[in-house]
Structures are given as structure tokens and as C-alpha cells.
Amino acid sequence: MNSPLQKIKETKPLIHHITNWVTIYECANMTRAFGALPVMAHSPEECADMTAISSALVLNIGTLTYEIIDAMMLSASSANEKKIPVIFDAVGVGSTKFRDEMAAKIFDSVHIDIIKGNYSEIAKLAGESTETKGVETTSINVDPEKVAKELAKSKSSIVVMTGKEDIISDGKKIYIIRNGNEQMGSIVGTGCMAASVIGLFASINFNYFDASKDALCYFGVAGELAAEKSNGPGSFIVNLYDEVFNLSDEKVKNMMNFEEK
């Protein structure tokens, strides 16, 4: 096994976020706990310049405005030009017409390297009929592995579907990730944090398929370790930060739980 965590801590990649106002603090802290450097520059007047000095760009449409969409497209264009990974977290896609239209506008304008969302969000992006309750996942009536594979192929992107089991596809192969703990769903923001973690792992490994697998395994292992010593959501979030901060590549190697198909 390579040593991605060691590489992150040695290189301290700068991860630019244009993200969800609800969880921006948690995303910044999680990025820092892993050893990378977070920055959140949402203004269209500076966002592209900030992306130009960054190692990855994370876009999260959780709290959308027209100005944020403009900033996202400016930054993603800068990232495409620099050839650094762009991670798109499709928060709430399928819940409103505006959100769906703005997501489509982004995909039509720039290249997204890694598309992340829950099962219903990814299914909606793939053209399936779904119902999303705000930003929460709902059940889908299609094979999620097939959906992930077909969307990855059509967008020439890596697709990451998060849920009880996480599904990652590059259009040909599939990873099933079984790390994590149900307490990760007891707090707001773990999905957004996962996008940040994917961004920082992709910043040091341009095999984005493997980088996404590593990111969710490392994050999931930290969640498992935090759950062992937590009594509820308050103690869990504190313990999650601490477990991430104290992770080692060797510890994760012994606990990784994934399958390749």
C-alpha cells in the first residue's frame, strides 16, 4: 500500500472550496485535521485566482445563489486549465428546478473530474426519475452500480455514490466501500466533509478512481473509531476530528473494507 496520508501531511496541499454555508466550518476543520490546507474564496472577483494556486477544487451546491454559480464556473475553468481535480458534490439535486438547472449548467460549461452524491442525487444526474427530500437520500428503483457506471462513462468522470455502502465507478470498474458507521449520519455535514476528503486525496493521486476509494476508506475508518468512544452526536463529531488527526496509513491498511468489481 502506498502512503497517501503521509504524502498529504508532507505536501500540505491547498484545497479550494466553494461550498455549502451550512457546513463550511466542518469542511475546513476536516481538511485541516487530515493535514491539508483549506481555503474558501467564494467571490467571483478572486475565486479563479485562488484556484490557480490550489491543488484541488471542491464545489458543493448545498446553498446556491447565482453569484456562487458564477464563482463555481470561473473557478472550475481555472482548475481545468491548470489540470487540477474538480470535485462536484451534487447536494440536493432533484429537490428543486433551480438546483437541477444550475447543476446542468455547470456540467455543460466545465469538466468535472469527480461527481459525488447520495444514491438519489446521482440517479437524478443520470436521468433517472427520483424524489429527493431536501438534501437527504431517498430510495431509487434502479441498480445503483449500473447508474454509477453509466454516469461515469457518459461524463468521463469518476462517480461516487455515498450511502450505507459507497459505490465508486470509473465507467468500467466498481469499488464498493464498506467502511464507516451509522453515527456518521447523526450529524449534519459528513457528506460535505467526505467531498473535502476526496478532494485532498485526489490532489496527491491523479488516479482519481483509487484516490476516491482511499478517501472514503480513510474517512470511514475514522468514523468507526470515533463511534467506539462516542455517546451521541456531540461527542462523535469531536472524536471524529481527533481520530482523523491521529490516523496512520498502517492503521487504515488494517481496517480498510472494500471490494473491487
C-alpha positions, 0 to 999 in steps of 0.5 A: 500500500502506498502512503497517501496520508503521509504524502498529504501531511508532507505536501500540505496541499491547498484545497479550494472550496466553494461550498455549502454555508451550512457546513463550511466550518466542518469542511475546513476543520476536516481538511485541516485535521487530515493535514491539508490546507483549506481555503474558501474564496467564494467571490467571483472577483478572486475565486479563479485566482485562488484556484490557480494556486490550489491543488484541488477544487471542491464545489458543493451546491448545498446553498446556491445563489447565482453569484456562487454559480458564477464563482463555481464556473470561473473557478472550475475553468481555472482548475481545468486549465491548470489540470487540477481535480474538480470535485462536484458534490451534487447536494440536493439535486432533484429537490428543486428546478433551480438546483437541477438547472444550475447543476446542468449548467455547470456540467455543460460549461466545465469538466468535472473530474469527480461527481459525488452524491447520495444514491438519489442525487446521482440517479437524478444526474443520470436521468433517472426519475427520483424524489429527493427530500431536501438534501437527504437520500431517498430510495431509487428503483434502479441498480445503483452500480449500473447508474454509477457506471453509466454516469461515469462513462457518459461524463468521463468522470469518476462517480461516487455514490455515498450511502450505507455502502459507497459505490465508486465507478470509473465507467468500467470498474466498481469499488464498493466501500464498506467502511464507516458507521451509522453515527456518521449520519447523526450529524449534519455535514459528513457528506460535505466533509467526505467531498473535502476528503476526496478532494485532498486525496485526489490532489496527491493521486491523479488516479482519481478512481483509487484516490476516491476509494482511499478517501472514503476508506480513510474517512470511514475508518475514522468514523468507526473509531470515533463511534467506539468512544462516542455517546451521541452526536456531540461527542462523535463529531469531536472524536471524529476530528481527533481520530482523523488527526491521529490516523496512520496509513498502517492503521487504515491498511488494517481496517480498510473494507472494500471490494473491487468489481 
